[in-house]
Amino acid sequence: MKRLARALFASFGLFACGAFLPAFGMPFSCALGSNNGHSQMVTLSRRSPIADSAIYELQLGSSGARRPLFGAEDPEDSRGMAVRAQCVRTGKGNGNGTRALVVMGEFMSAGYPRGFVITLGPQGGRFGRLDFAERNAPRWLYLGPKDTLLVFPPGGRAETRDRYLVYRFVNGPEPGGAEETLGKPPDTRGYERIRIQLAPVKPLKPVMPLKH
């Protein structure tokens, strides 16, 4: 798979598409569906705050362990700031459709914004994770039977100044992926398309100095 994060970008103006959305508290949970009657929850949490940063962790399923977002070898790689997230779904009416959790922020493990999408397979199957690294926040998630598309608006890279960037992830036991640029958003035929509007995490509460 082509290396998706191939350039370092400054982070100014990073999440303009969600700048006016209300902030959400932590921990933040998203119900992606159910398996044998058990809710398949994904929970984003944080610990060890320093100034306006914290180590962010992810828990897959109600009985899963909390793990740093970008590997347990060095938890500081998952120390992030300006983190945004959204629980998105394609359900109509009763809200029982496919859901996904999208997270993006600035983390110590990279000199550029990075994020990921967590999805759940059909009939409460395995959790899937789609990683990305772009200056722009993604705008749409396309869910299809054979592949999943993550679509970024024009900008962010020199070669996408007036073109859409598309990450294409192949579903299945042997997933793969690629990227391409298009002059317009991909066709929605055969896909459920979700609009992504990332909301900010509530600021960390300042630590008050101990009184002597």
Backbone as a printed PyTorch tensor [residue, N CA C, xyz], in Angstrom:
tensor([[[  0.8470,  -1.1960,   0.0000],
         [  0.0000,   0.0000,   0.0000],
         [  0.8790,   1.2410,   0.0000]],

        [[  0.5510,   2.1830,  -0.8330],
         [  1.3080,   3.4170,  -0.8810],
         [  1.3150,   4.0690,   0.4830]],

        [[  2.4350,   4.6460,   0.8380],
         [  2.5150,   5.2910,   2.1450],
         [  1.5890,   6.4920,   2.1580]],

        [[  0.5950,   6.4480,   3.0540],
         [ -0.4440,   7.4690,   3.0490],
         [  0.0520,   8.7940,   3.6020]],

        [[  0.9180,   8.7280,   4.6070],
         [  1.4110,   9.9700,   5.1990],
         [  2.7670,  10.2650,   4.6110]],

        [[  2.8250,  10.9910,   3.5230],
         [  4.0820,  11.1700,   2.8290],
         [  4.6040,  12.5940,   2.8790]],

        [[  3.9820,  13.4500,   3.6480],
         [  4.4530,  14.8200,   3.7590],
         [  4.1210,  15.3600,   5.1300]],

        [[  4.9290,  16.3280,   5.5730],
         [  4.6750,  16.9660,   6.8510],
         [  3.9680,  18.2840,   6.5840]],

        [[  2.9060,  18.5380,   7.3380],
         [  2.1250,  19.7470,   7.1280],
         [  2.0310,  20.5520,   8.4090]],

        [[  2.0020,  21.8540,   8.2720],
         [  1.7130,  22.7090,   9.4220],
         [  0.2700,  22.5040,   9.7970]],

        [[ -0.0570,  22.7760,  11.0710],
         [ -1.3940,  22.4310,  11.5520],
         [ -2.3200,  23.6330,  11.6930]],

        [[ -1.9280,  24.8050,  11.2210],
         [ -2.8120,  25.9520,  11.3830],
         [ -4.0550,  25.7760,  10.5260]],

        [[ -5.2090,  26.2570,  11.0660],
         [ -6.4740,  26.1480,  10.3440],
         [ -6.9250,  24.7140,  10.1750]],

        [[ -6.5130,  23.8410,  11.0870],
         [ -6.6390,  22.4050,  10.8870],
         [ -8.0650,  21.9170,  10.7620]],

        [[ -8.9080,  22.2060,  11.7170],
         [-10.2210,  21.5540,  11.7320],
         [-11.3430,  22.5630,  11.5160]],

        [[-11.1890,  23.3990,  10.5090],
         [-12.1590,  24.4680,  10.2980],
         [-13.5670,  23.9390,  10.1000]],

        [[-13.6870,  22.7230,   9.5080],
         [-15.0340,  22.2180,   9.2150],
         [-15.8330,  21.9470,  10.4780]],

        [[-15.1680,  21.7870,  11.6420],
         [-15.9070,  21.5280,  12.8640],
         [-15.7350,  22.6100,  13.9010]],

        [[-15.2670,  23.7880,  13.4740],
         [-14.8880,  24.8310,  14.4170],
         [-16.0540,  25.3240,  15.2560]],

        [[-17.2880,  25.2240,  14.7530],
         [-18.4260,  25.7810,  15.4680],
         [-19.3130,  24.7020,  16.0890]],

        [[-18.8470,  23.4640,  16.1230],
         [-19.6120,  22.3950,  16.7470],
         [-19.3570,  22.3880,  18.2430]],

        [[-20.3450,  22.0010,  19.0510],
         [-20.1500,  21.9820,  20.5040],
         [-19.1190,  20.9370,  20.9070]],

        [[-18.3350,  21.2590,  21.9330],
         [-17.3310,  20.3280,  22.4260],
         [-18.0030,  19.1900,  23.1870]],

        [[-17.3550,  18.0260,  23.2190],
         [-17.9020,  16.8890,  23.9460],
         [-16.9470,  16.5040,  25.0730]],

        [[-17.5100,  15.8700,  26.1040],
         [-16.7250,  15.4790,  27.2610],
         [-16.0570,  14.1280,  27.0940]],

        [[-15.2320,  13.7920,  28.0610],
         [-14.5150,  12.5220,  28.0630],
         [-14.9040,  11.7220,  29.3020]],

        [[-14.9370,  10.3690,  29.2130],
         [-14.7330,   9.5920,  27.9900],
         [-15.8900,   9.7480,  27.0030]],

        [[-15.6050,   9.4490,  25.7540],
         [-16.5730,   9.5980,  24.6760],
         [-16.8050,   8.2240,  24.0540]],

        [[-18.0500,   7.7660,  24.0700],
         [-18.3590,   6.4130,  23.5890],
         [-19.2710,   6.4500,  22.3750]],

        [[-19.1060,   5.4540,  21.5340],
         [-19.9020,   5.3280,  20.3130],
         [-20.3550,   3.8790,  20.1820]],

        [[-21.6490,   3.6470,  20.0610],
         [-22.1920,   2.2930,  19.8800],
         [-22.2030,   1.9590,  18.3920]],

        [[-21.3810,   1.0180,  18.0020],
         [-21.2610,   0.6830,  16.5840],
         [-22.2130,  -0.4180,  16.1430]],

        [[-22.9610,  -1.0050,  17.0580],
         [-23.8710,  -2.0840,  16.7130],
         [-23.9540,  -3.0630,  17.8670]],

        [[-24.3540,  -4.2880,  17.5870],
         [-24.4540,  -5.3020,  18.6350],
         [-24.0030,  -6.6510,  18.1220]],

        [[-23.5730,  -7.5000,  19.0360],
         [-23.1390,  -8.8560,  18.7210],
         [-23.7400,  -9.7980,  19.7610]],

        [[-24.6510, -10.6880,  19.3180],
         [-25.3540, -11.6040,  20.2300],
         [-26.0480, -10.8450,  21.3600]],

        [[-26.6210,  -9.6970,  21.0110],
         [-27.3550,  -8.9150,  21.9890],
         [-26.5080,  -8.0020,  22.8440]],

        [[-25.1860,  -8.0340,  22.6630],
         [-24.2940,  -7.1900,  23.4470],
         [-23.8580,  -5.9830,  22.6140]],

        [[-23.9910,  -4.8110,  23.1890],
         [-23.6190,  -3.5930,  22.4850],
         [-22.1140,  -3.5510,  22.2380]],

        [[-21.7450,  -3.2010,  21.0220],
         [-20.3310,  -3.0940,  20.6550],
         [-19.9130,  -1.6280,  20.7670]],

        [[-19.4400,  -1.2700,  21.9530],
         [-19.0730,   0.1040,  22.2360],
         [-17.6000,   0.3430,  21.9310]],

        [[-17.3100,   1.5280,  21.4400],
         [-15.9370,   1.9910,  21.2650],
         [-15.8110,   3.2570,  22.1030]],

        [[-14.7980,   3.3110,  22.9610],
         [-14.6690,   4.4360,  23.8910],
         [-13.3140,   5.1020,  23.7640]],

        [[-13.3550,   6.4130,  23.5970],
         [-12.1510,   7.2480,  23.5530],
         [-12.0030,   7.9170,  24.9150]],

        [[-10.8250,   7.7930,  25.5200],
         [-10.5920,   8.3980,  26.8370],
         [ -9.1990,   9.0180,  26.8640]],

        [[ -8.8820,   9.7110,  27.9490],
         [ -7.5560,  10.3330,  28.0580],
         [ -7.0850,  10.2910,  29.5070]],

        [[ -5.7610,  10.4000,  29.6730],
         [ -5.1460,  10.3930,  31.0030],
         [ -3.8410,  11.1730,  30.9480]],

        [[ -3.2200,  11.3270,  32.0920],
         [ -1.9010,  11.9680,  32.2220],
         [ -1.8390,  13.3220,  31.5150]],

        [[ -2.7030,  14.2670,  31.9030],
         [ -2.6800,  15.5710,  31.2350],
         [ -1.4240,  16.3750,  31.5670]],

        [[ -0.9250,  17.0760,  30.5710],
         [  0.1590,  18.0480,  30.7260],
         [ -0.2290,  19.2570,  29.8930]],

        [[ -0.4230,  20.3960,  30.5590],
         [ -0.8820,  21.6090,  29.8690],
         [ -2.1640,  21.2790,  29.1000]],

        [[ -2.1660,  21.5150,  27.7630],
         [ -3.3780,  21.2440,  26.9880],
         [ -3.2770,  19.9300,  26.2150]],

        [[ -2.4190,  19.0180,  26.6700],
         [ -2.2820,  17.7200,  26.0200],
         [ -2.5900,  16.5960,  27.0070]],

        [[ -2.8350,  15.4000,  26.4750],
         [ -3.0790,  14.2150,  27.2910],
         [ -2.8020,  12.9850,  26.4460]],

        [[ -2.5970,  11.8560,  27.1100],
         [ -2.4500,  10.5830,  26.4100],
         [ -3.8490,  10.0430,  26.1280]],

        [[ -4.1450,   9.8140,  24.8560],
         [ -5.4740,   9.3400,  24.4630],
         [ -5.4470,   7.8250,  24.2650]],

        [[ -6.5240,   7.1860,  24.7440],
         [ -6.6250,   5.7330,  24.6790],
         [ -7.9440,   5.3170,  24.0370]],

        [[ -7.9640,   4.0820,  23.5340],
         [ -9.1420,   3.5420,  22.8540],
         [ -9.4780,   2.1780,  23.4410]],

        [[-10.7630,   1.9650,  23.6750],
         [-11.2480,   0.6710,  24.1600],
         [-12.2530,   0.1280,  23.1590]],

        [[-11.9910,  -1.0820,  22.6370],
         [-12.8790,  -1.7230,  21.6740],
         [-13.7250,  -2.7680,  22.3820]],

        [[-15.0190,  -2.5600,  22.4580],
         [-15.9030,  -3.4820,  23.1530],
         [-15.9330,  -3.2050,  24.6430]],

        [[-17.0300,  -3.6310,  25.2880],
         [-17.1800,  -3.3430,  26.7120],
         [-16.1690,  -4.0760,  27.5720]],

        [[-15.6350,  -5.2050,  27.0890],
         [-14.6600,  -5.9710,  27.8700],
         [-13.2330,  -5.8090,  27.3700]],

        [[-13.0470,  -4.9680,  26.3650],
         [-11.7090,  -4.7650,  25.8190],
         [-10.8350,  -3.9190,  26.7310]],

        [[ -9.5270,  -4.0450,  26.5670],
         [ -8.5800,  -3.2540,  27.3590],
         [ -8.4070,  -1.8780,  26.7510]],

        [[ -8.1610,  -0.8880,  27.5850],
         [ -7.8490,   0.4570,  27.0950],
         [ -6.3990,   0.4720,  26.6350]],

        [[ -6.1660,   0.9140,  25.4110],
         [ -4.8190,   0.9490,  24.8630],
         [ -4.5500,   2.3100,  24.2300]],

        [[ -3.2930,   2.7880,  24.2770],
         [ -2.9560,   4.0510,  23.6180],
         [ -3.3150,   3.9840,  22.1320]],

        [[ -3.6880,   5.1210,  21.5660],
         [ -4.1790,   5.1460,  20.1920],
         [ -3.1760,   4.6280,  19.1840]],

        [[ -1.8840,   4.9160,  19.4150],
         [ -0.8770,   4.5870,  18.4100],
         [  0.1960,   3.6490,  18.9540]],

        [[ -0.2200,   2.5940,  19.6310],
         [  0.6940,   1.5650,  20.1000],
         [  1.0840,   1.7340,  21.5500]],

        [[  1.3140,   0.5940,  22.2220],
         [  1.6110,   0.6010,  23.6570],
         [  3.1020,   0.6710,  23.9510]],

        [[  3.9460,   0.5790,  22.9270],
         [  5.3920,   0.5810,  23.1670],
         [  5.8340,   1.8580,  23.8700]],

        [[  5.3140,   2.9870,  23.4120],
         [  5.5790,   4.2650,  24.0690],
         [  4.2700,   5.0450,  24.1250]],

        [[  3.5750,   5.0310,  25.2670],
         [  2.2890,   5.7390,  25.3720],
         [  2.3770,   7.2120,  24.9990]],

        [[  3.5670,   7.8200,  25.1470],
         [  3.6950,   9.2380,  24.8160],
         [  3.4620,   9.5040,  23.3240]],

        [[  3.5890,   8.4650,  22.4850],
         [  3.2750,   8.6370,  21.0650],
         [  1.8060,   8.9810,  20.8640]],

        [[  0.9870,   8.6410,  21.8550],
         [ -0.4490,   8.9150,  21.7730],
         [ -0.8480,  10.1600,  22.5510]],

        [[  0.1370,  10.9480,  22.9520],
         [ -0.1670,  12.2290,  23.5970],
         [ -0.6120,  13.2100,  22.5230]],

        [[ -1.8260,  13.7360,  22.6960],
         [ -2.3820,  14.5830,  21.6610],
         [ -2.9610,  15.8700,  22.1860]],

        [[ -3.1870,  16.7730,  21.2620],
         [ -3.8380,  18.0480,  21.5430],
         [ -4.6930,  18.3970,  20.3320]],

        [[ -5.6110,  19.3450,  20.5140],
         [ -6.5430,  19.7450,  19.4520],
         [ -7.2410,  18.5160,  18.8630]],

        [[ -7.6330,  17.5810,  19.7240],
         [ -8.2710,  16.3450,  19.2740],
         [ -9.7570,  16.5810,  19.0000]],

        [[-10.2300,  16.0190,  17.9030],
         [-11.6430,  16.1030,  17.5310],
         [-12.1470,  14.7090,  17.1860]],

        [[-13.4510,  14.5120,  17.3310],
         [-14.0190,  13.1850,  17.0720],
         [-15.4880,  13.3070,  16.7080]],

        [[-16.0230,  12.2180,  16.1700],
         [-17.4520,  12.1540,  15.8530],
         [-17.8820,  10.6980,  15.7680]],

        [[-19.0530,  10.4170,  16.2970],
         [-19.7000,   9.1230,  16.0940],
         [-20.7100,   9.3230,  14.9740]],

        [[-20.5000,   8.6660,  13.8540],
         [-21.3530,   8.8770,  12.6850],
         [-22.0930,   7.5920,  12.3450]],

        [[-23.2470,   7.7320,  11.6840],
         [-24.0400,   6.5580,  11.3460],
         [-24.7990,   6.7700,  10.0450]],

        [[-25.1870,   5.6820,   9.4350],
         [-25.9770,   5.7390,   8.2140],
         [-27.4080,   5.2960,   8.4540]],

        [[-27.7450,   4.9770,   9.7150],
         [-29.0840,   4.4960,  10.0190],
         [-30.1410,   5.5200,   9.6720]],

        [[-31.2500,   5.0720,   9.2030],
         [-32.3810,   5.9460,   8.8570],
         [-33.5490,   5.5900,   9.7590]],

        [[-34.1610,   6.5880,  10.3220],
         [-35.3560,   6.3520,  11.1360],
         [-35.0090,   5.8520,  12.5230]],

        [[-34.8810,   4.5070,  12.6810],
         [-34.6900,   3.9530,  14.0180],
         [-33.2360,   4.0090,  14.4810]],

        [[-32.3140,   4.4560,  13.6410],
         [-30.9450,   4.6500,  14.0680],
         [-30.1470,   3.3750,  14.2610]],

        [[-30.5880,   2.2400,  13.6710],
         [-29.8920,   0.9730,  13.8610],
         [-28.9220,   0.6640,  12.7260]],

        [[-28.5240,   1.6540,  11.9370],
         [-27.6360,   1.4210,  10.8110],
         [-26.1800,   1.3250,  11.2250]],

        [[-25.3320,   1.1600,  10.2240],
         [-23.8940,   1.0730,  10.4510],
         [-23.3780,   2.3650,  11.0400]],

        [[-22.4280,   2.2470,  11.9670],
         [-21.8530,   3.4230,  12.5920],
         [-20.3380,   3.3680,  12.4950]],

        [[-19.7030,   4.5060,  12.7090],
         [-18.2420,   4.5900,  12.7170],
         [-17.8160,   5.6770,  13.6890]],

        [[-16.6340,   5.5260,  14.2580],
         [-16.0350,   6.5450,  15.1030],
         [-14.8580,   7.1350,  14.3460]],

        [[-14.8300,   8.4510,  14.1980],
         [-13.7400,   9.1460,  13.5180],
         [-13.0180,  10.0210,  14.5360]],

        [[-11.6910,   9.9150,  14.5890],
         [-10.8710,  10.6880,  15.5270],
         [ -9.7220,  11.3130,  14.7540]],

        [[ -9.3820,  12.5700,  15.0890],
         [ -8.2600,  13.2510,  14.4410],
         [ -7.6590,  14.2470,  15.4130]],

        [[ -6.3450,  14.4290,  15.3590],
         [ -5.6880,  15.3820,  16.2420],
         [ -4.2160,  15.5160,  15.9300]],

        [[ -3.5190,  16.2610,  16.7630],
         [ -2.0710,  16.4240,  16.6580],
         [ -1.4360,  15.5820,  17.7600]],

        [[ -0.6060,  14.6270,  17.3700],
         [ -0.0360,  13.6860,  18.3240],
         [  1.4840,  13.6980,  18.2740]],

        [[  2.0990,  13.3080,  19.3950],
         [  3.5450,  13.3270,  19.5200],
         [  4.2240,  12.3720,  18.5480]],

        [[  3.5050,  11.3520,  18.0730],
         [  4.0990,  10.3430,  17.2000],
         [  4.3180,  10.8360,  15.7770]],

        [[  3.9000,  12.0510,  15.4670],
         [  4.0610,  12.5670,  14.1090],
         [  4.1210,  14.0920,  14.1360]],

        [[  4.7610,  14.6520,  13.1290],
         [  4.8280,  16.1030,  13.0280],
         [  3.7150,  16.6680,  12.1820]],

        [[  2.6320,  15.9220,  12.0090],
         [  1.5120,  16.3310,  11.1720],
         [  0.2390,  15.7490,  11.7710]],

        [[ -0.9210,  16.3030,  11.4660],
         [ -2.1770,  15.7570,  11.9890],
         [ -2.4000,  14.3280,  11.5000]],

        [[ -2.9400,  13.5000,  12.3690],
         [ -3.2580,  12.1360,  11.9830],
         [ -4.5380,  11.6960,  12.6700]],

        [[ -5.1340,  10.6290,  12.1760],
         [ -6.3700,  10.1510,  12.7580],
         [ -6.7060,   8.7630,  12.2660]],

        [[ -7.9070,   8.3220,  12.5850],
         [ -8.3450,   6.9870,  12.1950],
         [ -9.8650,   6.9020,  12.2310]],

        [[-10.3790,   5.8620,  11.5930],
         [-11.8100,   5.5480,  11.5860],
         [-11.9700,   4.1320,  12.1250]],

        [[-12.8780,   3.9410,  13.0830],
         [-13.1990,   2.6130,  13.6000],
         [-14.5720,   2.2170,  13.0810]],

        [[-14.6530,   1.0520,  12.4490],
         [-15.9230,   0.5360,  11.9410],
         [-16.1540,  -0.8620,  12.5090]],

        [[-17.3410,  -1.3710,  12.3040],
         [-17.7010,  -2.7200,  12.7370],
         [-18.2170,  -3.4880,  11.5430]],

        [[-17.7330,  -4.7330,  11.3810],
         [-18.1480,  -5.5490,  10.2470],
         [-19.6220,  -5.8990,  10.2980]],

        [[-20.1530,  -6.4480,   9.1930],
         [-21.5780,  -6.8230,   9.1330],
         [-21.9480,  -7.8260,  10.2290]],

        [[-23.1940,  -7.7560,  10.6830],
         [-23.7140,  -8.6620,  11.7080],
         [-22.8200,  -8.6810,  12.9560]],

        [[-22.3510,  -7.5070,  13.3580],
         [-21.5560,  -7.4300,  14.5740],
         [-20.2230,  -8.1280,  14.4760]],

        [[-19.5900,  -8.0660,  13.3030],
         [-18.2990,  -8.7220,  13.0970],
         [-17.1560,  -8.0100,  13.7900]],

        [[-15.9620,  -8.1790,  13.2480],
         [-14.7740,  -7.6060,  13.8660],
         [-14.7090,  -6.0950,  13.6910]],

        [[-14.0320,  -5.4590,  14.6350],
         [-13.7590,  -4.0360,  14.4900],
         [-12.7000,  -3.8560,  13.4070]],

        [[-12.8490,  -2.7930,  12.6280],
         [-11.8620,  -2.4500,  11.6220],
         [-11.3320,  -1.0570,  11.8820]],

        [[-10.0680,  -0.8340,  11.5630],
         [ -9.4470,   0.4730,  11.7830],
         [ -8.7990,   0.9600,  10.4950]],

        [[ -9.1050,   2.2070,  10.1260],
         [ -8.5720,   2.8350,   8.9310],
         [ -7.7910,   4.0750,   9.3560]],

        [[ -6.4710,   4.0680,   9.1700],
         [ -5.6350,   5.1890,   9.5930],
         [ -5.3830,   6.1600,   8.4450]],

        [[ -5.2300,   7.4390,   8.7840],
         [ -4.9140,   8.4490,   7.7820],
         [ -4.0310,   9.5190,   8.3970]],

        [[ -3.3840,  10.2990,   7.5560],
         [ -2.5390,  11.4030,   8.0120],
         [ -2.6040,  12.5090,   6.9680]],

        [[ -3.3900,  13.5350,   7.2460],
         [ -3.6000,  14.6380,   6.3100],
         [ -3.7950,  15.9370,   7.0700]],

        [[ -3.4590,  17.0340,   6.4170],
         [ -3.6980,  18.3350,   7.0340],
         [ -5.1870,  18.6230,   7.1210]],

        [[ -5.9330,  18.3070,   6.0610],
         [ -7.3780,  18.5210,   6.0590],
         [ -8.0940,  17.4110,   6.8160]],

        [[ -9.1760,  17.7610,   7.4700],
         [-10.0350,  16.7390,   8.0680],
         [-10.8740,  16.0840,   6.9730]],

        [[-11.1940,  14.7950,   7.0920],
         [-12.0430,  14.1400,   6.0940],
         [-13.4520,  14.7310,   6.1010]],

        [[-14.0950,  14.7000,   4.9350],
         [-15.4420,  15.2620,   4.8170],
         [-16.5200,  14.1940,   4.7130]],

        [[-16.2220,  13.0700,   4.0500],
         [-17.2270,  12.0180,   3.8770],
         [-16.6190,  10.6490,   4.1160]],

        [[-17.4550,   9.7550,   4.6130],
         [-17.1240,   8.3440,   4.7320],
         [-18.1240,   7.5740,   3.8780]],

        [[-17.6110,   6.7690,   2.9200],
         [-18.4520,   5.9470,   2.0640],
         [-18.3230,   4.4980,   2.5300]],

        [[-19.4260,   3.8760,   2.8930],
         [-19.4230,   2.4860,   3.3350],
         [-20.0470,   1.6090,   2.2620]],

        [[-19.2710,   0.6520,   1.7570],
         [-19.7570,  -0.2510,   0.7210],
         [-19.5190,  -1.6970,   1.0990]],

        [[-20.1040,  -2.6460,   0.3660],
         [-19.9450,  -4.0640,   0.6940],
         [-18.5280,  -4.5790,   0.4750]],

        [[-17.7690,  -3.9600,  -0.4230],
         [-16.4290,  -4.4470,  -0.7520],
         [-15.3090,  -3.5140,  -0.3070]],

        [[-15.6290,  -2.2460,  -0.1700],
         [-14.5890,  -1.3070,   0.2420],
         [-15.1940,  -0.1220,   0.9860]],

        [[-14.3180,   0.6280,   1.6390],
         [-14.6930,   1.8280,   2.3890],
         [-13.8560,   2.9810,   1.8640]],

        [[-14.4920,   4.1220,   1.6130],
         [-13.7940,   5.2950,   1.0970],
         [-13.8020,   6.4110,   2.1300]],

        [[-12.6670,   7.0580,   2.2960],
         [-12.5630,   8.2340,   3.1450],
         [-12.1650,   9.3780,   2.2280]],

        [[-13.0290,  10.3980,   2.1440],
         [-12.8680,  11.4540,   1.1500],
         [-12.5200,  12.7780,   1.8240]],

        [[-11.4400,  13.4110,   1.3320],
         [-10.9660,  14.6850,   1.8700],
         [-11.2450,  15.7950,   0.8550]],

        [[-11.6280,  16.9830,   1.3250],
         [-11.9110,  18.0940,   0.4130],
         [-10.6260,  18.6140,  -0.2310]],

        [[-10.7480,  19.3930,  -1.2900],
         [ -9.5550,  19.9580,  -1.9230],
         [ -8.7040,  20.7630,  -0.9380]],

        [[ -7.4030,  20.7700,  -1.2050],
         [ -6.4650,  21.4660,  -0.3210],
         [ -5.6900,  20.4590,   0.5020]],

        [[ -4.8010,  20.9660,   1.3380],
         [ -4.0300,  20.0850,   2.2060],
         [ -2.7150,  19.6470,   1.6030]],

        [[ -2.7350,  19.2830,   0.3260],
         [ -1.5250,  18.9290,  -0.4050],
         [ -1.4400,  19.7960,  -1.6520]],

        [[ -0.2180,  19.9580,  -2.1450],
         [ -0.0470,  20.7540,  -3.3610],
         [ -0.7970,  20.1290,  -4.5350]],

        [[ -0.7640,  18.7870,  -4.6190],
         [ -1.3950,  18.1120,  -5.7490],
         [ -2.9050,  17.9790,  -5.6070]],

        [[ -3.4680,  18.3700,  -4.4510],
         [ -4.9220,  18.2900,  -4.2750],
         [ -5.5210,  19.6830,  -4.0590]],

        [[ -4.8500,  20.6900,  -4.5870],
         [ -5.3430,  22.0500,  -4.3980],
         [ -6.7620,  22.2190,  -4.9080]],

        [[ -7.0780,  21.5840,  -6.0350],
         [ -8.4320,  21.6720,  -6.5750],
         [ -9.0130,  20.2920,  -6.8710]],

        [[ -8.5470,  19.2810,  -6.1360],
         [ -9.0240,  17.9180,  -6.3410],
         [ -9.3200,  17.2490,  -4.9980]],

        [[-10.2110,  16.2840,  -5.0270],
         [-10.5610,  15.5280,  -3.8270],
         [ -9.5810,  14.3640,  -3.6510]],

        [[ -9.1410,  14.1620,  -2.4350],
         [ -8.2690,  13.0330,  -2.1140],
         [ -9.1220,  11.9010,  -1.5450]],

        [[ -8.9420,  10.6900,  -2.0740],
         [ -9.7580,   9.5460,  -1.6640],
         [ -8.8430,   8.4290,  -1.1610]],

        [[ -9.0420,   8.0270,   0.0800],
         [ -8.4180,   6.8140,   0.6130],
         [ -9.4000,   5.6770,   0.3720]],

        [[ -8.9350,   4.6150,  -0.2640],
         [ -9.7980,   3.4600,  -0.5500],
         [ -9.2670,   2.2560,   0.2360]],

        [[-10.0870,   1.7410,   1.1490],
         [ -9.7230,   0.5950,   1.9770],
         [-10.5620,  -0.6100,   1.5550]],

        [[ -9.9090,  -1.7190,   1.2690],
         [-10.6010,  -2.9400,   0.8560],
         [-11.0570,  -3.6910,   2.0980]],

        [[-12.3380,  -4.0750,   2.1390],
         [-12.8790,  -4.8290,   3.2610],
         [-12.5050,  -6.3010,   3.1430]],

        [[-12.5560,  -7.0060,   4.2660],
         [-12.3260,  -8.4460,   4.2300],
         [-11.1900,  -8.8910,   5.1230]],

        [[-10.9180, -10.2100,   5.1250],
         [ -9.8810, -10.7670,   6.0120],
         [ -8.4740, -10.3410,   5.6290]],

        [[ -8.2630,  -9.9420,   4.3650],
         [ -6.9580,  -9.4750,   3.9160],
         [ -7.1060,  -8.0640,   3.3550]],

        [[ -7.2710,  -7.0990,   4.2490],
         [ -7.5290,  -5.7360,   3.7950],
         [ -6.3220,  -5.1210,   3.1010]],

        [[ -6.6050,  -4.2030,   2.2260],
         [ -5.5660,  -3.4530,   1.5360],
         [ -6.0750,  -2.0580,   1.2900]],

        [[ -5.2710,  -1.2360,   0.6330],
         [ -5.7320,   0.1180,   0.4060],
         [ -4.8750,   0.8580,  -0.5960]],

        [[ -5.3740,   1.9810,  -1.0380],
         [ -4.6830,   2.8400,  -1.9890],
         [ -5.2790,   4.2270,  -1.8650]],

        [[ -4.7090,   5.1680,  -2.5770],
         [ -5.2620,   6.5200,  -2.5930],
         [ -5.2920,   7.0310,  -4.0170]],

        [[ -6.2060,   7.9740,  -4.2810],
         [ -6.3280,   8.5720,  -5.5960],
         [ -6.8890,   9.9760,  -5.4540]],

        [[ -6.7490,  10.7970,  -6.4860],
         [ -7.3250,  12.1350,  -6.4890],
         [ -8.3660,  12.2120,  -7.5990]],

        [[ -9.4680,  12.9210,  -7.3170],
         [-10.5700,  13.0420,  -8.2560],
         [-10.9950,  14.4970,  -8.3880]],

        [[-11.5680,  14.8340,  -9.5220],
         [-12.0330,  16.1900,  -9.7370],
         [-13.3550,  16.4890,  -9.0600]],

        [[-14.0650,  15.4640,  -8.6230],
         [-15.3260,  15.6300,  -7.9110],
         [-15.4760,  14.4690,  -6.9330]],

        [[-16.3740,  14.5680,  -5.9550],
         [-16.5620,  13.4660,  -5.0060],
         [-16.9440,  12.1710,  -5.7150]],

        [[-16.5690,  11.0160,  -5.1680],
         [-16.9100,   9.7340,  -5.7980],
         [-18.4210,   9.5410,  -5.9200]],

        [[-18.8190,   8.7400,  -6.8830],
         [-20.2190,   8.3840,  -7.0800],
         [-20.7270,   7.6450,  -5.8490]],

        [[-21.9380,   7.9460,  -5.4340],
         [-22.4990,   7.3080,  -4.2330],
         [-23.2000,   5.9910,  -4.5210]],

        [[-23.3350,   5.6090,  -5.7880],
         [-24.0320,   4.3630,  -6.1060],
         [-23.3020,   3.1730,  -5.4840]],

        [[-24.0560,   2.3650,  -4.7250],
         [-23.4810,   1.2080,  -4.0710],
         [-22.8750,   1.5070,  -2.7060]],

        [[-22.9640,   2.7520,  -2.2570],
         [-22.3860,   3.1520,  -0.9720],
         [-23.4130,   3.8730,  -0.1070]],

        [[-23.1960,   3.8100,   1.1840],
         [-23.8730,   4.6990,   2.1250],
         [-22.8780,   5.8160,   2.4100]],

        [[-23.2590,   7.0530,   2.1600],
         [-22.3330,   8.1690,   2.3680],
         [-22.7100,   8.9350,   3.6290]],

        [[-21.7030,   9.1780,   4.4960],
         [-21.9080,   9.8890,   5.7590],
         [-21.0950,  11.1700,   5.7300]],

        [[-21.7020,  12.2660,   6.1240],
         [-20.9770,  13.5330,   6.2510],
         [-20.2290,  13.5380,   7.5870]],

        [[-18.9620,  13.8880,   7.5610],
         [-18.1440,  13.9350,   8.7650],
         [-18.0060,  15.3840,   9.2200]],

        [[-18.3490,  15.6340,  10.4680],
         [-18.2060,  16.9550,  11.0760],
         [-17.6060,  16.7600,  12.4700]],

        [[-16.3110,  16.8180,  12.5450],
         [-15.6100,  16.5310,  13.7950],
         [-15.8270,  17.6390,  14.8180]],

        [[-16.1040,  17.2320,  16.0500],
         [-16.3190,  18.1780,  17.1480],
         [-15.1290,  18.1150,  18.0980]],

        [[-14.7960,  19.2330,  18.7450],
         [-13.6250,  19.2540,  19.6350],
         [-13.8910,  18.5960,  20.9790]],

        [[-12.8260,  18.0410,  21.5380],
         [-12.8780,  17.5530,  22.9140],
         [-12.8670,  18.7580,  23.8450]],

        [[-13.6120,  18.6800,  24.9400],
         [-13.6100,  19.7850,  25.9070],
         [-12.2000,  19.9980,  26.4470]],

        [[-11.8010,  21.2530,  26.6490],
         [-10.4550,  21.5270,  27.1490],
         [-10.2050,  20.8570,  28.4860]],

        [[ -8.9510,  20.5240,  28.7170],
         [ -8.5560,  19.9540,  30.0000],
         [ -8.7140,  20.9890,  31.0930]],

        [[ -9.1490,  20.5470,  32.2630],
         [ -9.2560,  21.4640,  33.3870],
         [ -7.8570,  21.7480,  33.9320]],

        [[ -7.5630,  23.0120,  34.2140],
         [ -6.2380,  23.3200,  34.7410],
         [ -6.0080,  22.6690,  36.1020]],

        [[ -4.7820,  22.2080,  36.3160],
         [ -4.4190,  21.5990,  37.5930],
         [ -4.0480,  22.7060,  38.5740]],

        [[ -4.7680,  22.7850,  39.6710],
         [ -4.5360,  23.8370,  40.6480],
         [ -3.3260,  23.4880,  41.5140]],

        [[ -2.4530,  24.4420,  41.7780],
         [ -1.2880,  24.1670,  42.6230],
         [ -1.7050,  23.8540,  44.0550]],

        [[ -0.9490,  22.9750,  44.6840],
         [ -1.2310,  22.6110,  46.0760],
         [ -0.9280,  23.7760,  47.0100]],

        [[ -1.8210,  23.9550,  47.9810],
         [ -1.6000,  25.0070,  48.9620],
         [ -0.7190,  24.4850,  50.0870]],

        [[  0.2280,  25.2650,  50.4960],
         [  1.1430,  24.8790,  51.5820],
         [  0.6890,  25.4920,  52.9020]]])
